Amino acid sequence: MNVKDLRGLLGQGEGPQLDLQHPDADPKAIAQVVCAFLNGDGGRVVVGVAQEGTVEGVQDPEALATHLRHAVGGMVTPAAQWSVDILAVGDASVVLVEVPGGPDRPYVVDGSIWVRRESTTVPAGRDELSALIGRLASAGPRWERQTALGAEWEDLDESLIMDTAERARSSGRWQGAGRDARAFMSGLGLLDAGRISNAGLLLFGRSPSRFLPQARVRLLVLPEGKTGTRYALDREFEGPLLRIALTIEEALLAHVGGVESRFDDSAWRRQDRPLLPRRALDEGVLNALVHRDY
């Protein structure tokens, strides 16, 4: 989100998907709002803004963002994915918490299921609880949460699991203690009573395609102009999805990367720019892998 989008959002005022918090907001109150957004259609919490939408800013946004990642993450159960970012607005900085609708509803904070009613966050009432539980019962387990039949712990790349756990701890997205791969997998819902889920196998399996043939990824680079009889690149990738993402990116950079150079009448120096910006390439590859119908 950029500053223009944020100002537009603040202009709408608080509502079902926007909550404004003062700089000294209690992390428990923010956790309750995050829980409510997870139980609904998602939303945003902006810390450092008065109720009328005036940007006050926070004194130490980096420290606050880190604190919220750890504190709020430890209060919401089951574990969920949400992000904390810092956005500069003029001379001030606000902390932005973006929450998608959660896939594992109902979510709980401090023993209560929280929901959003217009601009307020409250414990769920009887009808709201019935709706949440009814939706959970009718949906059934999603494919990625189902057990990967035949897969054992030995089929997982434990070194990759621990490397991912360490990165998650460093970024504040995982609050687990010690080097316990099984605890990390269980905390993310990828391991249940020793049974590996399809998602766990896709992400960390040494060879997921042994159990899920559709887990292979094929990369084709078409000839220039999309004509011709030969592909510039035709390659299959197998292994953990997290490693595939890196190898695909490297292959793309090697075959369709490079730099575009140009001269401008107003400048003596040559101007260079990548043909494919690295961040755009990262996002494109990850979106393709994450949103694929496995």
C-alpha positions as CSV (number, residue, x, y, z in Angstrom):
1,M,0.0,0.0,0.0
2,N,1.3,3.5,-0.8
3,V,0.6,6.8,0.9
4,K,-2.1,7.8,-1.6
5,D,-4.0,4.6,-1.0
6,L,-3.6,5.0,2.8
7,R,-5.0,8.6,2.7
8,G,-8.0,7.4,0.7
9,L,-8.6,4.6,3.2
10,L,-8.4,7.0,6.2
11,G,-10.8,9.3,4.4
12,Q,-13.4,6.6,4.6
13,G,-13.2,6.3,8.3
14,E,-13.3,3.2,10.5
15,G,-15.5,0.4,9.4
16,P,-15.8,-3.4,9.0
17,Q,-12.4,-3.7,7.4
18,L,-10.5,-0.7,8.9
19,D,-9.4,-0.1,12.5
20,L,-7.5,2.9,13.7
21,Q,-5.2,2.7,16.8
22,H,-3.3,5.3,18.8
23,P,0.5,5.0,19.0
24,D,0.3,3.6,22.6
25,A,-2.4,1.0,21.7
26,D,-2.5,-2.2,23.8
27,P,-1.2,-5.2,21.7
28,K,-4.1,-7.3,23.2
29,A,-6.6,-4.9,21.6
30,I,-4.8,-5.1,18.3
31,A,-4.7,-8.9,18.6
32,Q,-8.5,-8.9,19.1
33,V,-9.0,-6.8,15.9
34,V,-6.7,-9.1,14.0
35,C,-8.7,-12.1,15.2
36,A,-11.9,-10.4,14.1
37,F,-10.6,-9.7,10.6
38,L,-9.4,-13.3,10.3
39,N,-12.9,-14.5,11.3
40,G,-14.3,-12.2,8.6
41,D,-13.3,-10.9,5.2
42,G,-9.9,-9.5,6.4
43,G,-9.0,-5.9,7.0
44,R,-6.3,-3.4,8.1
45,V,-5.2,-2.0,11.4
46,V,-3.3,1.4,11.2
47,V,-1.4,2.2,14.4
48,G,-0.5,5.9,14.8
49,V,-3.8,7.5,13.7
50,A,-6.4,9.2,15.8
51,Q,-10.1,8.0,15.6
52,E,-11.0,11.0,13.3
53,G,-8.3,9.9,10.8
54,T,-5.5,12.4,11.8
55,V,-2.0,10.9,11.4
56,E,-0.1,11.2,14.6
57,G,2.7,8.8,13.8
58,V,4.6,6.5,16.1
59,Q,7.9,7.3,17.8
60,D,9.8,4.1,17.0
61,P,8.0,2.3,14.2
62,E,10.7,-0.4,13.8
63,A,10.5,-1.4,17.5
64,L,6.7,-1.3,17.5
65,A,6.4,-3.4,14.3
66,T,8.8,-6.0,15.8
67,H,6.8,-6.0,19.1
68,L,3.5,-6.5,17.4
69,R,4.8,-9.4,15.3
70,H,5.9,-11.2,18.4
71,A,3.1,-10.2,20.9
72,V,0.1,-10.4,18.6
73,G,1.4,-13.6,16.9
74,G,1.5,-15.3,20.2
75,M,-2.1,-14.3,21.2
76,V,-4.0,-15.5,18.1
77,T,-4.8,-19.2,17.7
78,P,-4.7,-21.1,15.5
79,A,-1.6,-19.7,13.9
80,A,-2.4,-17.4,10.9
81,Q,-0.7,-15.4,8.2
82,W,-0.8,-11.6,8.4
83,S,1.8,-8.9,7.8
84,V,3.2,-5.8,9.7
85,D,4.7,-3.0,7.6
86,I,5.9,0.6,8.2
87,L,4.6,3.4,6.0
88,A,6.0,7.0,6.0
89,V,3.3,9.7,5.8
90,G,4.9,13.1,5.5
91,D,7.2,13.5,8.5
92,A,5.4,10.7,10.5
93,S,5.4,6.9,10.3
94,V,2.5,4.6,10.9
95,V,2.5,0.8,11.4
96,L,0.2,-1.0,9.1
97,V,-1.2,-4.5,10.0
98,E,-2.8,-6.2,7.0
99,V,-4.9,-9.2,7.7
100,P,-6.6,-11.5,5.1
101,G,-9.7,-13.5,5.8
102,G,-8.5,-16.6,7.7
103,P,-8.9,-20.1,6.2
104,D,-9.1,-21.9,9.6
105,R,-11.9,-20.1,11.4
106,P,-12.9,-19.6,14.1
107,Y,-9.8,-17.8,15.5
108,V,-9.5,-17.1,19.2
109,V,-7.8,-14.5,21.4
110,D,-7.8,-14.8,25.2
111,G,-10.4,-17.6,25.1
112,S,-12.9,-15.6,23.0
113,I,-13.9,-15.6,19.3
114,W,-13.8,-12.0,18.1
115,V,-15.8,-10.6,15.2
116,R,-16.2,-7.2,13.6
117,R,-19.5,-5.3,13.9
118,E,-19.2,-2.2,11.8
119,S,-16.4,-0.2,13.4
120,T,-16.2,-2.2,16.7
121,T,-14.6,-5.5,17.7
122,V,-16.7,-7.6,20.0
123,P,-16.9,-11.3,21.2
124,A,-19.0,-13.3,18.8
125,G,-22.7,-13.7,19.7
126,R,-24.7,-16.9,19.4
127,D,-25.8,-16.3,15.8
128,E,-22.2,-15.3,14.7
129,L,-20.8,-18.4,16.4
130,S,-23.3,-20.6,14.6
131,A,-22.4,-19.0,11.3
132,L,-18.7,-19.6,11.8
133,I,-19.1,-23.2,13.0
134,G,-21.6,-23.9,10.2
135,R,-19.2,-22.6,7.6
136,L,-16.4,-24.7,9.1
137,A,-18.5,-27.9,9.1
138,S,-19.7,-27.5,5.5
139,A,-16.3,-26.6,4.0
140,G,-14.5,-29.8,5.1
141,P,-10.7,-30.0,5.2
142,R,-9.0,-28.2,2.3
143,W,-6.7,-30.3,0.0
144,E,-3.5,-28.8,1.4
145,R,-4.5,-29.8,5.0
146,Q,-5.3,-33.4,4.0
147,T,-2.8,-36.1,4.9
148,A,-0.2,-36.9,2.2
149,L,-0.8,-40.6,1.9
150,G,2.3,-42.7,2.3
151,A,4.6,-39.8,3.2
152,E,6.8,-40.2,6.3
153,W,9.0,-37.8,8.2
154,E,12.1,-39.2,6.5
155,D,10.6,-37.9,3.2
156,L,11.0,-34.3,4.3
157,D,14.1,-32.2,4.0
158,E,14.8,-31.4,7.7
159,S,17.6,-29.0,6.9
160,L,15.3,-26.9,4.8
161,I,12.6,-26.9,7.5
162,M,15.1,-25.6,10.1
163,D,16.5,-23.0,7.7
164,T,12.9,-21.7,7.1
165,A,12.2,-21.8,10.9
166,E,15.3,-19.7,11.6
167,R,14.3,-17.2,8.9
168,A,10.8,-17.0,10.4
169,R,12.2,-16.4,13.9
170,S,14.5,-13.7,12.7
171,S,11.7,-11.9,11.0
172,G,9.4,-12.2,14.0
173,R,6.9,-14.4,12.1
174,W,7.6,-17.5,14.3
175,Q,7.8,-17.4,18.1
176,G,8.9,-21.0,18.7
177,A,11.9,-21.7,20.8
178,G,14.8,-24.0,20.0
179,R,15.6,-26.0,16.9
180,D,12.6,-28.2,16.8
181,A,11.5,-29.0,13.2
182,R,8.5,-31.0,14.3
183,A,7.2,-28.1,16.5
184,F,7.6,-25.7,13.6
185,M,5.7,-27.9,11.2
186,S,3.0,-28.5,13.8
187,G,2.7,-24.8,14.6
188,L,2.0,-24.0,10.9
189,G,-0.5,-26.8,10.6
190,L,1.7,-28.9,8.3
191,L,2.0,-31.8,10.7
192,D,-0.9,-33.3,12.7
193,A,-0.2,-36.2,15.1
194,G,2.8,-37.2,13.0
195,R,0.8,-37.1,9.8
196,I,2.3,-34.9,7.1
197,S,-0.1,-32.7,5.1
198,N,-0.1,-32.2,1.4
199,A,1.1,-28.6,1.9
200,G,3.9,-29.8,4.2
201,L,5.0,-32.3,1.5
202,L,4.9,-29.7,-1.3
203,L,6.9,-27.2,0.7
204,F,9.5,-29.5,2.3
205,G,9.4,-32.9,0.7
206,R,12.6,-34.2,-0.8
207,S,10.7,-35.5,-3.8
208,P,7.0,-34.5,-3.6
209,S,6.3,-35.9,-7.1
210,R,6.8,-39.4,-5.8
211,F,3.5,-39.0,-4.0
212,L,2.0,-36.1,-5.9
213,P,2.9,-36.3,-9.6
214,Q,1.3,-32.9,-10.2
215,A,4.0,-31.3,-8.0
216,R,6.4,-31.1,-10.9
217,V,6.9,-27.6,-12.5
218,R,7.7,-27.1,-16.1
219,L,9.3,-23.9,-17.4
220,L,9.0,-22.9,-21.1
221,V,10.7,-19.9,-22.6
222,L,9.1,-19.1,-26.0
223,P,11.1,-17.9,-29.0
224,E,11.1,-14.2,-29.6
225,G,7.8,-13.2,-31.2
226,K,6.3,-16.5,-30.1
227,T,7.1,-18.1,-33.4
228,G,9.6,-20.7,-34.4
229,T,10.0,-24.5,-33.9
230,R,12.2,-24.5,-30.8
231,Y,11.8,-23.3,-27.3
232,A,14.6,-21.2,-25.9
233,L,14.2,-23.2,-22.7
234,D,12.2,-26.3,-21.8
235,R,13.0,-27.6,-18.3
236,E,11.3,-29.5,-15.5
237,F,11.8,-28.8,-11.8
238,E,11.2,-31.2,-8.9
239,G,11.8,-31.1,-5.2
240,P,10.6,-28.8,-2.4
241,L,8.5,-25.9,-3.6
242,L,10.7,-23.5,-1.7
243,R,13.8,-24.6,-3.6
244,I,11.9,-24.8,-6.9
245,A,11.1,-21.1,-6.5
246,L,14.8,-20.2,-6.3
247,T,15.9,-22.4,-9.2
248,I,13.1,-21.2,-11.5
249,E,14.1,-17.6,-10.8
250,E,17.8,-18.3,-11.6
251,A,16.9,-20.1,-14.8
252,L,14.7,-17.2,-15.9
253,L,17.4,-14.7,-15.2
254,A,19.9,-16.7,-17.2
255,H,17.7,-17.0,-20.2
256,V,15.5,-13.9,-20.3
257,G,17.4,-11.5,-18.0
258,G,19.9,-9.0,-19.1
259,V,20.1,-5.2,-19.2
260,E,18.6,-2.7,-21.6
261,S,20.8,0.3,-22.3
262,R,19.8,3.6,-23.8
263,F,21.2,7.1,-24.4
264,D,19.1,10.2,-23.7
265,D,19.6,13.5,-25.4
266,S,19.5,15.3,-22.1
267,A,22.3,13.2,-20.4
268,W,25.8,12.2,-21.4
269,R,25.7,9.0,-19.5
270,R,24.2,5.7,-20.7
271,Q,21.1,4.6,-18.8
272,D,20.9,0.9,-17.9
273,R,17.9,-1.0,-16.5
274,P,17.1,-4.7,-16.1
275,L,14.8,-6.2,-18.7
276,L,12.9,-7.9,-15.9
277,P,13.0,-6.1,-12.5
278,R,14.1,-8.7,-9.8
279,R,11.2,-7.9,-7.4
280,A,8.6,-8.3,-10.2
281,L,10.2,-11.6,-11.3
282,D,10.1,-12.8,-7.6
283,E,6.4,-12.0,-7.3
284,G,5.5,-13.5,-10.6
285,V,7.2,-16.8,-9.9
286,L,5.8,-17.1,-6.3
287,N,2.3,-16.1,-7.4
288,A,2.4,-18.8,-10.1
289,L,3.5,-21.5,-7.6
290,V,1.3,-20.4,-4.7
291,H,-1.9,-20.0,-6.7
292,R,-1.5,-23.2,-8.8
293,D,-4.3,-25.7,-8.4
294,Y,-2.4,-28.7,-7.1
